[in-house]
Amino acid sequence: MIDQLEAAGRTVVAVAADREPLGVIALGDELRADAVQALAQLRDAGLTPVLATGDNDRAARHVAAQLGIDDVRAGVLPEGKADIVRDLQKGGTRVVMVGDGINDAAALMQADVGIAMGGGTDIAVESADVIIVRDDLRSVLTARAISRSSYRRTRQNVGLAFLFNGIGIPLATTGLVYPVWAMVVMALSVTTIFVNSIGGRPRLLFEAIGSVGRTHDSGEPEPVDEPRAS
């Protein structure tokens, strides 16, 4: 029976009283509705998923088979997850760790990028670099896309700043450009970097402007009139 339960993806716990066996309890989790799609998208993005769990090997491989994960590390203790991350990093691999439990904290800190699900434990959230507020594994890919876009725009902005200043400052110091035109070029460079930063999404600017003045300077919420008895 135990073999059958473990083969079905369950973790089996034996129960006894006064050293007399009473039976077994089979524990298991259902796959999240978004897990299969999220793992498929990760593989399509060129990422290699690794399953590290404290569950027994049979249960872990049962879950991994449903998710299409080939690299399975079962029966791993909390400190063992950090060791797995460390071993992967030795080969020059950049590791992203996704977890939500207390036993994931060490691995989240060891990973190049630690991602905690917002519904996880406090220690996991504190140990992570990125917190996914929405309880959806597909948001991991969204966070990756945002970070890559932000990094790309930051590099572009640095390049634009060096381009404008590298050309404008020498021209201004040698007197080949009037100061007023140097000011125009500087304003143009700031505007170009600003437009590149918002990425063609002016809605972000309008939302930021609209949020100004919604609260008092003290940060206290606006008072609400108490209902009066008639």
One Martini backbone bead per residue (centre of mass of N, CA, C, O) as a GRO file, in nm:
protein
  230
    1MET     BB    1   0.058   0.062  -0.022
    2ILE     BB    2   0.290   0.262   0.007
    3ASP     BB    3   0.392   0.236  -0.283
    4GLN     BB    4   0.129   0.340  -0.415
    5LEU     BB    5   0.120   0.618  -0.279
    6GLU     BB    6   0.398   0.718  -0.375
    7ALA     BB    7   0.340   0.677  -0.681
    8ALA     BB    8   0.094   0.900  -0.647
    9GLY     BB    9   0.240   1.145  -0.473
   10ARG     BB   10   0.279   1.054  -0.174
   11THR     BB   11   0.321   1.113   0.172
   12VAL     BB   12   0.415   0.878   0.414
   13VAL     BB   13   0.272   0.822   0.744
   14ALA     BB   14   0.332   0.666   1.035
   15VAL     BB   15   0.117   0.515   1.287
   16ALA     BB   16   0.164   0.501   1.651
   17ALA     BB   17   0.108   0.302   1.965
   18ASP     BB   18   0.312   0.169   2.169
   19ARG     BB   19   0.462   0.042   1.912
   20GLU     BB   20   0.189   0.024   1.750
   21PRO     BB   21   0.056  -0.014   1.457
   22LEU     BB   22  -0.222   0.171   1.293
   23GLY     BB   23  -0.105   0.328   1.034
   24VAL     BB   24  -0.160   0.553   0.756
   25ILE     BB   25  -0.061   0.873   0.608
   26ALA     BB   26  -0.156   1.061   0.326
   27LEU     BB   27   0.030   1.314   0.163
   28GLY     BB   28  -0.082   1.596  -0.049
   29ASP     BB   29  -0.062   1.787  -0.351
   30GLU     BB   30  -0.203   1.992  -0.569
   31LEU     BB   31  -0.185   2.115  -0.860
   32ARG     BB   32  -0.157   2.393  -0.998
   33ALA     BB   33  -0.320   2.549  -1.252
   34ASP     BB   34  -0.041   2.723  -1.342
   35ALA     BB   35   0.206   2.527  -1.354
   36VAL     BB   36   0.220   2.403  -1.637
   37GLN     BB   37   0.231   2.670  -1.795
   38ALA     BB   38   0.476   2.795  -1.653
   39LEU     BB   39   0.682   2.571  -1.728
   40ALA     BB   40   0.649   2.595  -2.033
   41GLN     BB   41   0.743   2.893  -2.049
   42LEU     BB   42   1.024   2.850  -1.932
   43ARG     BB   43   1.127   2.661  -2.155
   44ASP     BB   44   1.072   2.859  -2.392
   45ALA     BB   45   1.285   3.071  -2.253
   46GLY     BB   46   1.546   2.873  -2.175
   47LEU     BB   47   1.476   2.730  -1.910
   48THR     BB   48   1.581   2.520  -1.628
   49PRO     BB   49   1.414   2.313  -1.435
   50VAL     BB   50   1.416   2.254  -1.071
   51LEU     BB   51   1.341   2.003  -0.829
   52ALA     BB   52   1.317   2.088  -0.478
   53THR     BB   53   1.254   1.843  -0.216
   54GLY     BB   54   1.137   1.672   0.083
   55ASP     BB   55   1.025   1.459  -0.062
   56ASN     BB   56   0.996   1.180  -0.196
   57ASP     BB   57   1.094   1.042  -0.487
   58ARG     BB   58   0.820   0.947  -0.600
   59ALA     BB   59   0.658   1.205  -0.554
   60ALA     BB   60   0.845   1.394  -0.712
   61ARG     BB   61   0.829   1.241  -0.991
   62HIS     BB   62   0.528   1.267  -1.028
   63VAL     BB   63   0.522   1.575  -1.046
   64ALA     BB   64   0.744   1.614  -1.264
   65ALA     BB   65   0.592   1.465  -1.491
   66GLN     BB   66   0.355   1.675  -1.507
   67LEU     BB   67   0.573   1.926  -1.561
   68GLY     BB   68   0.845   1.842  -1.717
   69ILE     BB   69   1.072   1.745  -1.512
   70ASP     BB   70   1.405   1.611  -1.493
   71ASP     BB   71   1.524   1.763  -1.242
   72VAL     BB   72   1.548   1.577  -0.935
   73ARG     BB   73   1.531   1.671  -0.577
   74ALA     BB   74   1.504   1.457  -0.312
   75GLY     BB   75   1.512   1.472   0.027
   76VAL     BB   76   1.552   1.777   0.109
   77LEU     BB   77   1.699   1.985   0.304
   78PRO     BB   78   1.717   2.310   0.370
   79GLU     BB   79   2.034   2.322   0.331
   80GLY     BB   80   2.030   2.161   0.059
   81LYS     BB   81   1.919   2.383  -0.128
   82ALA     BB   82   2.166   2.567  -0.109
   83ASP     BB   83   2.365   2.355  -0.223
   84ILE     BB   84   2.237   2.330  -0.500
   85VAL     BB   85   2.277   2.623  -0.583
   86ARG     BB   86   2.586   2.621  -0.546
   87ASP     BB   87   2.649   2.399  -0.756
   88LEU     BB   88   2.529   2.548  -1.002
   89GLN     BB   89   2.720   2.803  -0.977
   90LYS     BB   90   2.997   2.665  -1.035
   91GLY     BB   91   2.917   2.643  -1.358
   92GLY     BB   92   2.794   2.948  -1.419
   93THR     BB   93   2.510   2.944  -1.317
   94ARG     BB   94   2.213   3.109  -1.310
   95VAL     BB   95   2.002   3.140  -1.021
   96VAL     BB   96   1.653   3.079  -0.967
   97MET     BB   97   1.453   3.111  -0.677
   98VAL     BB   98   1.145   2.945  -0.584
   99GLY     BB   99   0.955   3.039  -0.287
  100ASP     BB  100   0.748   3.003   0.050
  101GLY     BB  101   0.926   2.882   0.275
  102ILE     BB  102   1.130   2.831   0.537
  103ASN     BB  103   1.315   2.614   0.375
  104ASP     BB  104   1.387   2.852   0.142
  105ALA     BB  105   1.565   3.085   0.252
  106ALA     BB  106   1.860   3.002   0.194
  107ALA     BB  107   1.822   2.971  -0.117
  108LEU     BB  108   1.725   3.261  -0.173
  109MET     BB  109   1.999   3.390  -0.079
  110GLN     BB  110   2.196   3.225  -0.274
  111ALA     BB  111   2.074   3.318  -0.508
  112ASP     BB  112   2.079   3.544  -0.756
  113VAL     BB  113   1.755   3.503  -0.752
  114GLY     BB  114   1.492   3.570  -0.527
  115ILE     BB  115   1.159   3.422  -0.521
  116ALA     BB  116   0.857   3.525  -0.366
  117MET     BB  117   0.559   3.449  -0.258
  118GLY     BB  118   0.321   3.645  -0.108
  119GLY     BB  119   0.189   3.380   0.053
  120GLY     BB  120   0.423   3.341   0.223
  121THR     BB  121   0.653   3.353   0.437
  122ASP     BB  122   0.829   3.592   0.598
  123ILE     BB  123   1.119   3.474   0.558
  124ALA     BB  124   1.096   3.446   0.252
  125VAL     BB  125   1.037   3.743   0.186
  126GLU     BB  126   1.303   3.857   0.325
  127SER     BB  127   1.507   3.673   0.141
  128ALA     BB  128   1.414   3.808  -0.108
  129ASP     BB  129   1.429   4.008  -0.407
  130VAL     BB  130   1.144   3.900  -0.503
  131ILE     BB  131   0.788   3.982  -0.502
  132ILE     BB  132   0.492   3.803  -0.548
  133VAL     BB  133   0.181   3.907  -0.500
  134ARG     BB  134   0.066   3.726  -0.699
  135ASP     BB  135  -0.077   3.394  -0.701
  136ASP     BB  136   0.132   3.343  -0.975
  137LEU     BB  137   0.367   3.177  -1.158
  138ARG     BB  138   0.357   3.356  -1.422
  139SER     BB  139   0.486   3.612  -1.281
  140VAL     BB  140   0.782   3.535  -1.317
  141LEU     BB  141   0.792   3.614  -1.619
  142THR     BB  142   0.708   3.905  -1.580
  143ALA     BB  143   0.949   3.985  -1.403
  144ARG     BB  144   1.162   3.919  -1.615
  145ALA     BB  145   1.066   4.117  -1.833
  146ILE     BB  146   1.094   4.374  -1.661
  147SER     BB  147   1.397   4.350  -1.594
  148ARG     BB  148   1.503   4.343  -1.886
  149SER     BB  149   1.381   4.614  -1.971
  150SER     BB  150   1.515   4.791  -1.754
  151TYR     BB  151   1.809   4.724  -1.825
  152ARG     BB  152   1.799   4.816  -2.119
  153ARG     BB  153   1.717   5.115  -2.060
  154THR     BB  154   1.956   5.186  -1.883
  155ARG     BB  155   2.172   5.147  -2.100
  156GLN     BB  156   2.055   5.351  -2.298
  157ASN     BB  157   2.068   5.600  -2.111
  158VAL     BB  158   2.373   5.596  -2.067
  159GLY     BB  159   2.446   5.623  -2.366
  160LEU     BB  160   2.300   5.894  -2.415
  161ALA     BB  161   2.449   6.059  -2.204
  162PHE     BB  162   2.736   6.019  -2.325
  163LEU     BB  163   2.673   6.132  -2.601
  164PHE     BB  164   2.587   6.420  -2.531
  165ASN     BB  165   2.831   6.489  -2.339
  166GLY     BB  166   3.069   6.401  -2.529
  167ILE     BB  167   2.987   6.632  -2.739
  168GLY     BB  168   2.898   6.896  -2.583
  169ILE     BB  169   3.131   6.968  -2.389
  170PRO     BB  170   3.364   7.014  -2.591
  171LEU     BB  171   3.215   7.231  -2.758
  172ALA     BB  172   3.169   7.432  -2.523
  173THR     BB  173   3.474   7.465  -2.423
  174THR     BB  174   3.575   7.566  -2.724
  175GLY     BB  175   3.335   7.761  -2.850
  176LEU     BB  176   3.151   7.619  -3.084
  177VAL     BB  177   2.917   7.667  -2.870
  178TYR     BB  178   2.666   7.813  -2.752
  179PRO     BB  179   2.524   7.812  -2.445
  180VAL     BB  180   2.228   7.799  -2.539
  181TRP     BB  181   2.270   7.535  -2.708
  182ALA     BB  182   2.366   7.363  -2.473
  183MET     BB  183   2.094   7.379  -2.322
  184VAL     BB  184   1.925   7.248  -2.541
  185VAL     BB  185   2.076   6.979  -2.549
  186MET     BB  186   2.026   6.905  -2.254
  187ALA     BB  187   1.717   6.902  -2.272
  188LEU     BB  188   1.709   6.686  -2.496
  189SER     BB  189   1.844   6.458  -2.335
  190VAL     BB  190   1.638   6.442  -2.103
  191THR     BB  191   1.393   6.387  -2.284
  192THR     BB  192   1.495   6.127  -2.417
  193ILE     BB  193   1.529   5.964  -2.156
  194PHE     BB  194   1.239   5.991  -2.060
  195VAL     BB  195   1.097   5.858  -2.302
  196ASN     BB  196   1.255   5.588  -2.278
  197SER     BB  197   1.157   5.513  -1.987
  198ILE     BB  198   0.839   5.494  -2.053
  199GLY     BB  199   0.804   5.330  -2.324
  200GLY     BB  200   0.535   5.450  -2.456
  201ARG     BB  201   0.390   5.507  -2.150
  202PRO     BB  202   0.217   5.779  -2.048
  203ARG     BB  203   0.035   5.665  -1.823
  204LEU     BB  204   0.249   5.668  -1.599
  205LEU     BB  205   0.269   5.973  -1.575
  206PHE     BB  206  -0.031   6.038  -1.513
  207GLU     BB  207  -0.044   5.862  -1.257
  208ALA     BB  208   0.174   6.010  -1.097
  209ILE     BB  209   0.039   6.289  -1.104
  210GLY     BB  210  -0.245   6.196  -0.987
  211SER     BB  211  -0.117   6.101  -0.697
  212VAL     BB  212  -0.090   6.382  -0.623
  213GLY     BB  213  -0.261   6.478  -0.326
  214ARG     BB  214  -0.425   6.228  -0.195
  215THR     BB  215  -0.267   6.310   0.057
  216HIS     BB  216  -0.148   6.414   0.326
  217ASP     BB  217   0.148   6.524   0.450
  218SER     BB  218   0.127   6.328   0.706
  219GLY     BB  219  -0.017   6.050   0.586
  220GLU     BB  220  -0.299   6.074   0.663
  221PRO     BB  221  -0.604   5.996   0.642
  222GLU     BB  222  -0.892   6.096   0.555
  223PRO     BB  223  -1.159   6.195   0.698
  224VAL     BB  224  -1.458   6.043   0.832
  225ASP     BB  225  -1.776   6.066   0.858
  226GLU     BB  226  -1.991   6.021   1.105
  227PRO     BB  227  -2.266   5.881   1.185
  228ARG     BB  228  -2.591   6.001   1.261
  229ALA     BB  229  -2.837   6.017   1.474
  230SER     BB  230  -3.193   6.086   1.436
   0.00000   0.00000   0.00000
